Amino acid sequence: MASTANEGTVTRWDVDSISRPVVALSASMVSKNWEQASHQHRKAQLLYSVRGVLNCEIEDGIWIVPPQSAVWIPGGLLHATRGSGETECYCLFVEPDAAPDLPRGCCTIGVSPLLRELLLKAAAFSEDTASCAREDRLIATLLDELSAAPLQDLHLPLPRDRRLRRLAEMLLADPAVKISVQDWASRIGMSERSMSRLLLQEIGMSFGRWRRQLHVILSLQRMIKGESVQAVASELGYEGPSGFITMFRKTVGKPPVQYLSTRSSSLTEGDASHVPAILLPGDA
């Protein structure tokens, strides 16, 4: 199924009306900075980014999807998605009872070359005709690979408390500002101790770790668009690139250039030039 859209809001289509329990759709979204409003569907959804950065937002978190990664969205979960820059992606939709071992919560996963090729093959199947034995075997293998895919920590949890939500809004609006934790707490009408305790209770992170996670998400969005490490470090308030690189490596496990080059080489090896075309959502 192919779709087209101009910059701005993406046209919505009804995946639950497709009779197959598992269906893959291919998608080229060459328009820049598209988004789809908050929505939900019965089928669970795997959104795989071939090129560009995708953001998936639910009530309690923001999930970033860099190239060669995917986000899993359980069926019935209200969510919105947004594309940053030119994007190419695949979508897999799965009925809730189609496979027992798939993730039960929203998560970001790594996509192996085998899983990528299985998605590409499945996207060529017609959703309007009954499946054959060969297609059924391929779908079963695809679901097995998806169940075994490694999880990635590319998630910014969002608290539900209105004061902490206000804190998140301020951090997103001005990620480079340098003030103490005490000052942040004062801005939202809380003591530092109460704010720290409530953050741990609601999102399981300290303020410092939460802010670093935000910086990783924002930096990936910028670097994948071509901004230099030095420019991104400056935009996020670091005195030099070394401090930013140290933060990135501690949070993600690799320095930014290595992290991005790994994905770039994976894209080349996978020959993504033959990717066909799909769409998806965004909200803050």
Secondary structure, 3 states (H helix, E strand, C coil): CCCCCCCCECCCCCHHHCCCCEEEEEEEECCCCCEEEEECCCCEEEEEEEEEEEEEEECCEEEEECCCEEEEECCCCCEEEEEEEEEEEEEEEECCCCCCCCCCCCEEEECCHHHHHHHHHHHCCCCCCCCCHHHHHHHHHHHHHHHHCCEECCEEECCCCHHHHHHHHHHHHCCCCCCCHHHHHHHCCCCHHHHHHHHHHHHCCCHHHHHHHHHHHHHHHHHHCCCCHHHHHHHCCCCCHHHHHHHHHHHHCCCHHHHHHHHHHHHHHCCHHHCCCCCCCCCC
